[in-house]
């Protein structure tokens, strides 16, 4: 392992506050920064905290640009389970970020290659991601980059694994309704971010947290690549740390 900043918080609420401190510091020093955002349960306390801090006048999102990690293939932006809808409901609708300054891969893209390339170009045109937020899947996925024989480079289409579909079925009426494919930033896209913050909570994430940061770097554990990124902060709660 090169160097990973590991911060241990008491509980998910504190993880959210500590992660919010990083976003607040960035937005205060660079009001037109580019942030990379993630869906899932783990970022929710962070998003609540960011909303509260803007209401309290501590942060201003009016010039911030954001790019999300991923989206389900086949879901329209307004589908109740789409990641675009998740971001609107849990963050964007409650802060001053401009709609045109938020991007999420287009789940309905017909020309997948063109959509993925345009996504990369947009992030590049913005000057790259200053701070990328990540969660981690039980299999070590980041975004929807699942365990594989290689580290995928850029934004691309992926087949979802049975484990990931099963973990995400809690949001759908049944497993059959969980999409079988998604579009995700690649490992290369994620690694190009200037700074990365990963949030990890719950005892069920302990094993994969250890494997990712204290085990070998391998595409079988996609998050392990972060050991090679020069500026990663992992914020975990006591349960994920194993206490
Ligand atoms: P979770 O998802 O925060 O809902 O556990 C994390 C992930 O799959 O990346």
Boltz pocket constraint, residues with backbone or C-beta under 6 A from the ligand:
constraints:
  - pocket:
      binder: B
      contacts: [[A, 39], [A, 40], [A, 41], [A, 42], [A, 43], [A, 135], [A, 136], [A, 137], [A, 138], [A, 141], [A, 142], [A, 143]]
      max_distance: 6.0
